[in-house]
Structure formats: structure tokens, C-alpha cells
């Protein structure tokens, strides 16, 4: 059972003693992250778990929060931040993009629309893989294209499962609303109608990493006149299946 007292040097947690680097601030920051790996914790619980003095831990936690390595949940407890998920997905980008090719080709053929995978990078989303519709009117999004996190079904998916502070920040100036994101979390997919570009509709679903965090979004996009005003009704099942398959491939590669 955790206690809330501040231990002295003799009571320091093993995390600070095991393999110190010799750079104290780094070792202490890593100890905080290690402690949060097991779940949310209050400041007092982190003090007890790490052995770091309360004023020092408070300063380090504030700095880690500034850089989004740590965040706070709705109860005000410290949790691992969204930046860690972004870094993890960047480290696994080769696996994501190599696995995406066949999945996107299947999705394109199943839906008859262009298919993409988007990954968040800071305040934008980037297309890291795509399979274009080979004929007729299509929504072309080349690999490497940076797009707004304020509009589009992929942006909705990449934001919907963020921590509270990041969610509030992401909604500022967004076309979609908290109610829309709540619906995305409930049903597991998103749709957009001319949010990003006039006359374009899309459907997206989340790709999750080994720890369950959303690391990417699988999407299809095309003309509104072909996808209709309810593109999710037409294509959500296929998009969710593709996202699920990509999630399985990523997790298998991490095993």
C-alpha cells in the first residue's frame, strides 16, 4: 500500500538506484515516468513511489507536463502524456507503413474509394501511407501531406481518445464539437461531411498500438456525391475492419 510521506535518502525507490545515469534530473524524470507506467497517481503517491522530495517532484512533473510527457486526468492525477504515444508511433513507423500497404489496398477495393493512414505529428496529421482509387473522381492525398487537426474524420479519431487537457486544447478552433468526439468514442469510428474540403466526405477508424493507445487513423475519402451524407453507414464496417487488421499486424510485430 502506498503512503504519502516523503522518504529520506535511505528510502529511495529502487528505480533511482538500479542503473543511474549520473545525470540526476534525467534519472528522476525517468523514475516519475516509470512510476506512472502502472497507472494514474497523485503527487503524494509519486513522492512515495519514487522517493523524490515533494518540491523537486512537483517542478519535474510540471516540466514533463509542459512537454506532454506527463498529463493530468479528470481527477487531477498524473498520467503518462500523449507525447509518449507520438514518440512510440514514430519509432514504429516502419512497421506501421509496411503493414499498411496490403490493408489499404484491400480497403480501397472493398469501398471503391481512396484509402489512407494518418499519424499525428505535433499539431498536424500526416499521411504516412495511401492507396489511391485508380479511376474516376477521387480525393488524392499523397504520402507526406500534412493536414489540419481541426477538421476531418481522421483528425476526430486522432483527438477523440486524448487525455482531457489535450482534448480541450484540440477542440479550440475545431470544426467538430465535444459531442461529435463523444460519438466517435462510443461507436469506434468517425465521419466527416465537407469538414476539410467542400464536396469531400470521409470515414476513419483508430489503429492502436500494443498498449492500446491510438497511434494512427485509417481513412477512406472521396466525393460527397458518391459517399452520400451518411458515409459511415456505407463504409464504417470496412474501415473498422481495416483498422483492426492493421492493429493486429502491429501488435504481432511487437510480440
C-alpha positions in Angstrom: 0.0 0.0 0.0 1.4 3.4 -0.9 1.9 6.1 1.7 2.0 9.8 1.3 5.2 10.6 3.4 8.4 11.9 1.8 11.1 9.3 2.4 14.7 10.2 3.2 17.7 9.1 1.1 17.7 5.7 2.6 14.2 5.0 1.4 14.7 5.9 -2.2 12.7 3.8 -4.6 14.7 1.1 -6.5 14.1 2.9 -9.8 16.5 5.6 -8.7 19.2 3.2 -7.5 19.1 0.4 -10.2 21.0 1.9 -13.1 21.6 5.7 -12.5 23.0 7.6 -15.5 24.8 10.1 -13.3 22.5 12.9 -14.6 20.2 13.4 -11.6 17.4 15.3 -13.3 17.1 12.7 -16.1 17.2 9.8 -13.6 14.4 11.5 -11.5 12.3 12.2 -14.6 12.6 8.6 -15.7 11.6 7.5 -12.2 8.4 9.5 -12.5 7.6 8.0 -15.9 8.3 4.5 -14.6 6.0 5.1 -11.6 3.2 6.3 -13.9 3.5 3.2 -16.1 1.3 1.3 -13.6 -1.4 3.9 -13.8 -2.6 7.3 -12.6 -1.0 8.7 -9.4 -1.4 11.8 -7.2 1.6 13.9 -6.3 1.8 12.3 -2.9 1.7 8.8 -4.4 4.6 9.8 -6.8 6.6 11.1 -3.9 6.2 7.8 -2.1 6.8 5.7 -5.2 10.0 7.5 -6.3 11.5 8.9 -3.1 11.9 12.3 -4.8 11.4 15.3 -2.5 7.9 16.8 -3.0 9.1 20.3 -4.2 11.5 18.7 -6.7 8.9 16.2 -7.9 6.4 19.0 -8.3 8.8 21.0 -10.5 9.8 18.0 -12.6 6.1 16.9 -13.1 5.3 20.5 -14.2 8.1 20.4 -16.7 7.2 17.0 -18.0 3.6 18.2 -18.4 4.7 21.2 -20.4 6.4 18.8 -22.8 3.3 16.5 -22.8 5.4 13.6 -21.5 3.0 13.7 -18.5 -0.6 14.9 -18.3 -3.5 15.0 -15.8 -6.7 13.1 -15.9 -10.2 14.3 -14.9 -9.5 13.6 -11.2 -6.3 15.7 -11.3 -4.0 12.7 -11.1 -0.8 12.4 -13.1 -0.8 10.1 -16.1 1.5 9.3 -19.0 1.2 12.0 -21.6 0.3 11.9 -25.3 3.8 12.8 -26.5 4.9 9.3 -25.4 2.4 7.8 -27.8 3.6 10.0 -30.6 7.2 9.1 -30.0 6.3 5.4 -29.8 4.4 5.5 -33.1 7.3 7.4 -34.7 9.6 4.6 -33.5 7.2 2.0 -35.0 6.6 4.0 -38.2 8.4 1.5 -40.4 6.2 -1.3 -39.1 3.0 0.8 -39.5 3.8 1.8 -43.1 5.0 -1.6 -44.2 1.9 -3.3 -42.8 -0.4 -0.6 -44.2 0.1 -1.3 -47.9 -1.9 -4.5 -48.3 -4.5 -3.4 -45.8 -5.2 -0.1 -47.6 -5.3 -1.9 -51.0 -8.0 -4.2 -49.6 -9.9 -1.3 -48.1 -9.7 0.7 -51.4 -11.1 -2.3 -53.3 -13.8 -3.0 -50.7 -15.1 0.5 -50.7 -14.1 1.7 -54.2 -12.5 4.9 -52.6 -9.0 6.2 -51.9 -7.7 4.9 -48.6 -5.1 6.5 -46.3 -3.3 6.1 -42.9 -2.7 9.3 -40.9 -0.4 9.7 -37.9 -0.3 12.7 -35.6 2.8 14.8 -35.6 2.6 17.7 -33.1 -0.4 19.8 -34.1 -0.8 18.3 -37.6 -1.7 14.9 -39.0 0.5 13.4 -41.7 -0.5 10.9 -44.4 2.1 8.0 -44.0 0.5 5.5 -46.4 -2.1 5.6 -49.1 -3.8 3.6 -51.8 -5.4 5.8 -54.5 -8.6 5.0 -56.4 -7.2 4.2 -59.9 -10.1 5.6 -61.9 -12.8 8.3 -61.8 -13.2 11.3 -59.4 -11.1 10.7 -56.3 -9.7 12.6 -53.3 -5.9 12.4 -53.8 -3.7 12.7 -50.6 -0.1 12.0 -51.4 2.1 10.4 -48.7 3.8 13.1 -46.7 0.9 15.5 -46.9 0.4 17.5 -43.6 -3.2 18.3 -42.8 -5.1 20.1 -40.0 -6.1 18.5 -36.8 -9.1 20.8 -36.7 -11.2 19.2 -39.4 -11.8 15.8 -41.0 -12.7 12.3 -39.7 -9.1 11.3 -39.2 -8.5 14.4 -37.0 -11.6 13.4 -35.0 -10.2 9.9 -34.4 -6.7 11.1 -33.5 -8.1 13.5 -31.0 -11.1 11.6 -29.5 -9.0 9.4 -27.2 -6.6 12.0 -26.0 -6.3 13.0 -22.3 -8.6 15.7 -21.1 -6.2 18.7 -21.3 -5.1 17.7 -24.8 -8.7 17.2 -25.8 -9.7 20.7 -24.7 -6.7 22.2 -26.5 -7.5 20.3 -29.7 -11.1 21.4 -29.7 -10.2 25.1 -29.8 -11.0 26.3 -33.3 -12.0 22.8 -34.5 -14.9 22.3 -36.9 -16.2 19.4 -34.8 -17.6 19.5 -31.2 -17.2 17.6 -28.0 -20.5 15.9 -28.8 -19.1 14.6 -32.1 -15.9 13.2 -30.4 -18.1 11.5 -27.7 -20.0 9.8 -30.5 -16.7 8.7 -32.1 -15.5 7.1 -28.9 -18.9 5.4 -28.4 -19.1 3.8 -31.9 -15.4 3.5 -32.7 -15.3 5.4 -36.0 -15.8 8.9 -37.3 -17.2 10.5 -40.4 -17.0 14.0 -41.9 -19.0 15.8 -44.5 -17.2 18.7 -46.2 -15.2 19.5 -43.0 -11.8 19.5 -44.6 -12.8 20.4 -48.1 -16.0 21.3 -49.8 -17.6 18.3 -51.6 -15.4 15.7 -49.8 -16.6 13.1 -47.3 -14.5 10.6 -45.3 -14.7 7.8 -42.7 -12.0 6.9 -40.3 -11.2 4.4 -37.5 -8.4 4.1 -34.9 -5.3 2.0 -35.1 -4.0 1.0 -31.7 -0.5 0.1 -30.5 0.5 -2.7 -28.2 -0.5 -0.6 -25.1 -4.0 0.1 -26.5 -3.3 3.8 -27.3 -4.5 5.2 -30.6 -1.4 5.7 -32.8 -2.9 6.3 -36.2 -6.2 6.6 -38.2 -7.2 4.5 -41.2 -9.5 6.5 -43.6 -11.3 6.5 -46.8 -12.2 9.7 -48.6 -14.0 10.7 -51.8 -16.7 12.9 -53.3 -19.7 13.6 -51.1 -22.0 12.9 -54.0 -20.7 9.3 -54.1 -20.2 8.7 -50.4 -23.6 10.3 -49.6 -24.4 12.3 -46.5 -24.1 9.1 -44.4 -20.7 7.7 -45.4 -20.4 5.8 -42.2 -23.5 3.8 -42.8 -22.0 2.7 -46.2 -18.3 2.1 -45.2 -17.7 2.2 -41.4 -17.7 -1.6 -41.2 -15.0 -2.0 -43.8 -12.9 0.9 -42.4 -13.1 -0.5 -38.8 -12.1 -3.9 -40.1 -9.1 -2.5 -41.9 -8.1 -0.5 -38.8 -8.5 -3.7 -36.7 -6.4 -5.7 -39.1 -3.6 -3.1 -39.0 -3.7 -3.1 -35.2 -3.3 -6.9 -35.2 -0.3 -6.7 -37.5 1.4 -4.0 -35.4 0.8 -5.9 -32.2 2.1 -9.2 -33.8 5.2 -7.4 -34.9 5.8 -6.2 -31.4 5.4 -9.6 -29.8 
